[in-house]
Amino acid sequence: MGSATSSSDSRGPSHRRRYLATLGLVGLLCAGSAGADDAEDWTAARSALAEGMFLESGLGDFAGACQQYERGLALEGLGPEIEAELLIRLAAGRERLGDMDAASEILTQLLALHATVQPWAALAHLRLLRLSEHGRRIP
């Protein structure tokens, strides 16, 4: 038993770090397998966000951008930050398309769900104020 301890000690701290890192990686992989669908949905939501932003800013296609944002919002396993960003961009798209009532409702939904997620909640407040100054109904 003493020789086993001395042989592992003779391999040095580098071996021990690799061993512990391997154990940690195995633990992460095992724990992560349960949330693999959530990770895929999160990645798909980020992709929908990027595609929507490209359609919006690169091509001026606000309707297409809104479709992408809605596609991202339909996924499960989103974090509050990405969901809030999708909502604020969807509201902006609806506003650019002239649907101010829908924009107001989306902004109100964002604040109801994610009032503490910054900077999106602050931006939602500002947009709602701007819409109300222009005589739009705030839900």
Solvent accessible surface area in square Angstrom, and as a share of the most:
residue,aa,sasa,rsa
1,M,206,0.92
2,G,58,0.55
3,S,86,0.55
4,A,65,0.50
5,T,81,0.47
6,S,65,0.42
7,S,55,0.35
8,S,50,0.32
9,D,90,0.47
10,S,93,0.60
11,R,133,0.49
12,G,23,0.22
13,P,94,0.59
14,S,55,0.36
15,H,58,0.26
16,R,154,0.56
17,R,156,0.57
18,R,149,0.54
19,Y,123,0.47
20,L,103,0.51
21,A,68,0.52
22,T,77,0.45
23,L,92,0.46
24,G,40,0.39
25,L,104,0.52
26,V,76,0.43
27,G,39,0.37
28,L,127,0.63
29,L,117,0.58
30,C,89,0.53
31,A,73,0.56
32,G,40,0.39
33,S,78,0.50
34,A,96,0.74
35,G,29,0.28
36,A,44,0.34
37,D,102,0.53
38,D,73,0.38
39,A,59,0.46
40,E,115,0.52
41,D,35,0.18
42,W,119,0.42
43,T,83,0.48
44,A,31,0.24
45,A,0,0.00
46,R,97,0.36
47,S,46,0.30
48,A,0,0.00
49,L,3,0.02
50,A,59,0.46
51,E,77,0.34
52,G,0,0.00
53,M,71,0.32
54,F,121,0.50
55,L,37,0.18
56,E,22,0.10
57,S,98,0.63
58,G,48,0.46
59,L,112,0.56
60,G,41,0.40
61,D,57,0.29
62,F,58,0.24
63,A,51,0.40
64,G,11,0.11
65,A,1,0.00
66,C,0,0.00
67,Q,122,0.54
68,Q,35,0.16
69,Y,0,0.00
70,E,72,0.32
71,R,100,0.36
72,G,0,0.00
73,L,43,0.21
74,A,84,0.65
75,L,47,0.23
76,E,133,0.60
77,G,41,0.40
78,L,32,0.16
79,G,23,0.22
80,P,63,0.39
81,E,105,0.47
82,I,5,0.03
83,E,43,0.19
84,A,0,0.00
85,E,22,0.10
86,L,0,0.00
87,L,3,0.02
88,I,3,0.01
89,R,59,0.22
90,L,11,0.06
91,A,0,0.00
92,A,7,0.06
93,G,0,0.00
94,R,54,0.20
95,E,25,0.11
96,R,123,0.45
97,L,83,0.41
98,G,50,0.48
99,D,64,0.33
100,M,42,0.19
101,D,64,0.33
102,A,24,0.18
103,A,0,0.00
104,S,0,0.00
105,E,88,0.40
106,I,20,0.10
107,L,0,0.00
108,T,46,0.27
109,Q,86,0.38
110,L,0,0.00
111,L,27,0.13
112,A,87,0.67
113,L,96,0.48
114,H,22,0.10
115,A,58,0.45
116,T,122,0.71
117,V,17,0.10
118,Q,108,0.48
119,P,85,0.53
120,W,45,0.16
121,A,0,0.00
122,A,47,0.36
123,L,58,0.29
124,A,0,0.00
125,H,99,0.44
126,L,115,0.57
127,R,44,0.16
128,L,21,0.10
129,L,108,0.54
130,R,104,0.38
131,L,5,0.02
132,S,49,0.31
133,E,139,0.62
134,H,131,0.59
135,G,68,0.66
136,R,111,0.40
137,R,132,0.48
138,I,65,0.33
139,P,71,0.45
